[in-house]
């Protein structure tokens, strides 16, 4: 497998924001990468509710969520498939991404539980020292949530909360989705053009204005 063609394990969890996951996988496949995809039972219900896609909860066809032209490099796995490639440390998986990630799944991973394939492939990423990128989607955050995220961060995981930026002046929900997905791709070193990158403004600050770095200390 060449550097241009990389393999990623992706898990959809039950948190709100399935649009992030669907878009993320689509972009990876469009770029020619291989994707091993699995989804929790709760995420299937989120797909129904948020994406308006009818999906069989007993026998979900995850591949059908994507255009036929993109499915050649997509491998889908049952949640209980302990034999699936992402569950093994010897599989050549570049990185594991949970997008979106529920607080329940995050908590179980932070405490070493591996009761399904999503949790197992995250556990494998941590033990093998491979990138584990987690996109939590919850607000407000409790002390328990924060402590679990800190625990994962200390174990080497990348915590990338679904927080769209507004300096790109988004006009659609899709643009806000693309911002978060683009930030995730950045952390994995994948080129994209999902949002306009920040550059230094050409307008000079007004003479005598308060520096934004001072947080008001220079105010009269």
VEXKOLLUM-758821 format. One record per residue (C-alpha): x, y, z. Coordinates in Angstrom, 2 decimals. Layout:
BEGIN
rec px=X; py=Y; pz=Z
...
This chain:
BEGIN
rec px=0.00; py=0.00; pz=0.00
rec px=1.51; py=3.32; pz=-1.06
rec px=1.69; py=6.43; pz=1.09
rec px=-0.93; py=7.98; pz=-1.20
rec px=-3.31; py=5.14; pz=-0.31
rec px=-3.67; py=4.90; pz=3.45
rec px=-6.04; py=2.79; pz=5.55
rec px=-8.19; py=4.28; pz=8.29
rec px=-10.55; py=2.75; pz=10.83
rec px=-13.64; py=4.87; pz=11.39
rec px=-16.32; py=4.42; pz=14.00
rec px=-19.71; py=6.12; pz=14.14
rec px=-20.94; py=6.48; pz=17.72
rec px=-24.26; py=7.55; pz=19.18
rec px=-23.53; py=11.24; pz=19.68
rec px=-25.38; py=13.84; pz=17.66
rec px=-23.56; py=14.98; pz=14.53
rec px=-23.61; py=12.02; pz=12.15
rec px=-23.17; py=14.54; pz=9.31
rec px=-19.54; py=14.87; pz=10.41
rec px=-18.97; py=11.13; pz=10.15
rec px=-20.67; py=10.70; pz=6.80
rec px=-18.76; py=13.59; pz=5.30
rec px=-15.44; py=12.45; pz=6.78
rec px=-15.71; py=8.96; pz=5.29
rec px=-16.83; py=10.34; pz=1.92
rec px=-13.80; py=12.65; pz=1.73
rec px=-11.41; py=9.81; pz=2.61
rec px=-12.89; py=7.59; pz=-0.09
rec px=-12.91; py=10.39; pz=-2.65
rec px=-9.19; py=10.91; pz=-1.93
rec px=-8.49; py=7.25; pz=-2.70
rec px=-7.93; py=6.01; pz=0.86
rec px=-9.19; py=2.75; pz=2.32
rec px=-11.75; py=2.89; pz=5.11
rec px=-12.76; py=0.23; pz=7.63
rec px=-16.13; py=1.39; pz=8.96
rec px=-18.24; py=0.20; pz=11.86
rec px=-21.08; py=1.80; pz=13.77
rec px=-22.65; py=1.44; pz=17.20
rec px=-26.32; py=0.57; pz=17.55
rec px=-27.05; py=4.03; pz=18.90
rec px=-25.41; py=5.66; pz=15.87
rec px=-27.78; py=3.79; pz=13.57
rec px=-30.70; py=5.46; pz=15.30
rec px=-28.95; py=8.82; pz=14.97
rec px=-28.54; py=8.18; pz=11.23
rec px=-32.28; py=7.59; pz=10.97
rec px=-33.17; py=10.67; pz=13.00
rec px=-30.62; py=13.24; pz=11.84
rec px=-29.82; py=12.14; pz=8.28
rec px=-33.31; py=10.91; pz=7.48
rec px=-31.87; py=7.70; pz=6.05
rec px=-33.80; py=4.48; pz=6.56
rec px=-31.39; py=1.84; pz=7.79
rec px=-32.06; py=-1.67; pz=9.05
rec px=-31.18; py=-1.62; pz=12.74
rec px=-30.79; py=-5.41; pz=12.84
rec px=-28.70; py=-5.79; pz=9.66
rec px=-27.39; py=-2.34; pz=8.73
rec px=-25.91; py=-1.84; pz=5.27
rec px=-23.31; py=0.82; pz=6.03
rec px=-21.93; py=0.74; pz=2.50
rec px=-25.31; py=1.92; pz=1.18
rec px=-24.75; py=5.22; pz=2.99
rec px=-22.25; py=6.15; pz=0.28
rec px=-22.40; py=6.37; pz=-3.52
rec px=-21.61; py=3.13; pz=-5.33
rec px=-18.63; py=4.74; pz=-7.03
rec px=-16.92; py=5.21; pz=-3.65
rec px=-17.49; py=1.74; pz=-2.20
rec px=-14.55; py=-0.03; pz=-3.85
rec px=-12.19; py=0.86; pz=-1.00
rec px=-14.78; py=0.72; pz=1.78
rec px=-14.90; py=-2.26; pz=4.12
rec px=-17.78; py=-2.37; pz=6.57
rec px=-17.74; py=-4.48; pz=9.72
rec px=-20.36; py=-5.70; pz=12.14
rec px=-20.10; py=-4.21; pz=15.61
rec px=-19.42; py=-7.66; pz=17.11
rec px=-16.86; py=-8.70; pz=14.49
rec px=-13.87; py=-9.39; pz=16.74
rec px=-12.12; py=-10.89; pz=13.71
rec px=-12.23; py=-7.62; pz=11.73
rec px=-8.90; py=-6.10; pz=10.70
rec px=-9.13; py=-2.97; pz=12.93
rec px=-9.29; py=-5.16; pz=16.04
rec px=-5.73; py=-6.40; pz=15.48
rec px=-2.52; py=-4.56; pz=16.16
rec px=-0.86; py=-6.26; pz=13.19
rec px=-3.28; py=-4.73; pz=10.69
rec px=-1.78; py=-1.80; pz=8.83
rec px=-4.23; py=0.83; pz=10.01
rec px=-2.86; py=4.35; pz=9.77
rec px=-5.21; py=5.92; pz=12.30
rec px=-8.52; py=5.34; pz=14.06
rec px=-11.20; py=8.03; pz=14.08
rec px=-14.40; py=8.11; pz=16.13
rec px=-16.63; py=10.71; pz=14.52
rec px=-18.90; py=11.63; pz=16.16
rec px=-18.08; py=10.12; pz=19.54
rec px=-20.62; py=9.82; pz=22.33
rec px=-19.69; py=10.39; pz=25.95
rec px=-20.56; py=6.78; pz=26.75
rec px=-18.17; py=5.36; pz=24.16
rec px=-15.50; py=7.87; pz=25.18
rec px=-15.84; py=6.83; pz=28.83
rec px=-15.49; py=3.14; pz=28.08
rec px=-12.39; py=3.67; pz=25.93
rec px=-10.83; py=5.93; pz=28.58
rec px=-11.20; py=3.12; pz=31.11
rec px=-9.98; py=0.29; pz=28.90
rec px=-13.27; py=-1.40; pz=28.04
rec px=-13.51; py=-3.22; pz=24.70
rec px=-17.05; py=-4.54; pz=24.51
rec px=-17.45; py=-4.01; pz=20.75
rec px=-15.40; py=-3.33; pz=17.62
rec px=-15.52; py=0.49; pz=17.96
rec px=-14.06; py=0.32; pz=21.45
rec px=-11.58; py=-2.41; pz=20.53
rec px=-10.11; py=-0.57; pz=17.55
rec px=-9.67; py=2.55; pz=19.69
rec px=-7.97; py=0.43; pz=22.36
rec px=-5.67; py=-1.04; pz=19.70
rec px=-4.72; py=2.42; pz=18.43
rec px=-3.70; py=3.47; pz=21.94
rec px=-1.67; py=0.33; pz=22.70
rec px=0.07; py=0.42; pz=19.32
rec px=0.88; py=4.12; pz=19.58
rec px=-1.11; py=4.97; pz=16.47
rec px=-3.19; py=8.13; pz=16.08
rec px=-6.59; py=7.94; pz=17.75
rec px=-8.68; py=10.95; pz=16.81
rec px=-11.88; py=11.42; pz=18.81
rec px=-14.54; py=13.96; pz=17.82
rec px=-16.80; py=14.31; pz=20.88
rec px=-20.15; py=16.02; pz=20.42
rec px=-21.77; py=17.03; pz=23.70
rec px=-22.65; py=20.22; pz=25.56
rec px=-22.44; py=21.22; pz=28.31
rec px=-19.61; py=19.05; pz=29.56
rec px=-19.69; py=17.59; pz=33.06
rec px=-16.64; py=17.05; pz=35.24
rec px=-16.91; py=13.35; pz=34.39
rec px=-16.79; py=14.10; pz=30.66
rec px=-13.79; py=16.40; pz=31.09
rec px=-11.89; py=13.92; pz=33.24
rec px=-12.47; py=11.15; pz=30.70
rec px=-11.26; py=13.36; pz=27.86
rec px=-8.17; py=14.32; pz=29.85
rec px=-7.50; py=10.64; pz=30.52
rec px=-7.64; py=9.89; pz=26.79
rec px=-5.49; py=12.89; pz=25.92
rec px=-2.85; py=11.73; pz=28.40
rec px=-2.92; py=8.32; pz=26.72
rec px=-2.04; py=10.02; pz=23.44
rec px=-5.44; py=10.48; pz=21.81
rec px=-6.28; py=13.59; pz=19.82
rec px=-9.44; py=15.24; pz=21.19
rec px=-11.08; py=17.35; pz=18.50
rec px=-14.51; py=18.53; pz=19.70
rec px=-17.05; py=19.36; pz=17.01
rec px=-16.71; py=23.14; pz=17.33
rec px=-17.15; py=24.90; pz=13.96
rec px=-15.15; py=28.09; pz=13.45
rec px=-16.85; py=31.20; pz=12.15
rec px=-13.92; py=33.21; pz=10.81
rec px=-14.61; py=31.57; pz=7.45
rec px=-18.08; py=33.20; pz=7.57
rec px=-20.05; py=30.03; pz=6.81
rec px=-23.38; py=30.48; pz=5.08
rec px=-24.63; py=26.89; pz=5.24
rec px=-24.69; py=23.99; pz=7.69
rec px=-22.57; py=22.03; pz=5.21
rec px=-19.83; py=24.63; pz=5.45
rec px=-19.80; py=24.29; pz=9.23
rec px=-19.63; py=20.51; pz=8.89
rec px=-16.77; py=20.83; pz=6.43
rec px=-14.82; py=23.01; pz=8.87
rec px=-14.81; py=20.32; pz=11.56
rec px=-14.11; py=17.54; pz=9.06
rec px=-11.29; py=19.62; pz=7.58
rec px=-9.71; py=20.11; pz=10.99
rec px=-9.80; py=16.34; pz=11.53
rec px=-8.16; py=15.76; pz=8.15
rec px=-5.48; py=18.31; pz=9.02
rec px=-4.52; py=16.36; pz=12.15
rec px=-4.13; py=13.23; pz=10.02
rec px=-2.00; py=14.98; pz=7.40
rec px=-4.57; py=14.65; pz=4.63
rec px=-4.74; py=17.44; pz=2.07
rec px=-8.14; py=18.98; pz=1.44
rec px=-9.89; py=22.16; pz=0.38
rec px=-12.98; py=21.96; pz=2.59
rec px=-12.63; py=25.46; pz=4.03
rec px=-10.80; py=28.70; pz=3.36
rec px=-7.65; py=28.87; pz=5.43
rec px=-6.86; py=31.86; pz=7.57
rec px=-4.38; py=34.43; pz=6.30
rec px=-3.14; py=37.68; pz=7.84
rec px=-5.66; py=40.49; pz=7.18
rec px=-4.38; py=43.27; pz=4.97
rec px=-6.23; py=46.01; pz=6.88
rec px=-3.95; py=47.68; pz=9.43
rec px=-5.32; py=48.24; pz=12.97
rec px=-6.51; py=51.74; pz=13.82
rec px=-3.82; py=53.93; pz=15.38
rec px=-4.25; py=54.14; pz=19.12
rec px=-6.53; py=51.11; pz=19.27
rec px=-6.21; py=48.61; pz=22.10
rec px=-4.15; py=45.53; pz=21.25
rec px=-6.32; py=42.39; pz=21.23
rec px=-3.45; py=40.60; pz=22.99
rec px=-3.83; py=42.75; pz=26.09
rec px=-7.39; py=41.66; pz=26.88
rec px=-8.24; py=45.22; pz=27.91
rec px=-5.30; py=45.97; pz=30.20
rec px=-4.54; py=49.14; pz=28.24
rec px=-8.10; py=50.43; pz=28.41
rec px=-8.40; py=53.81; pz=30.18
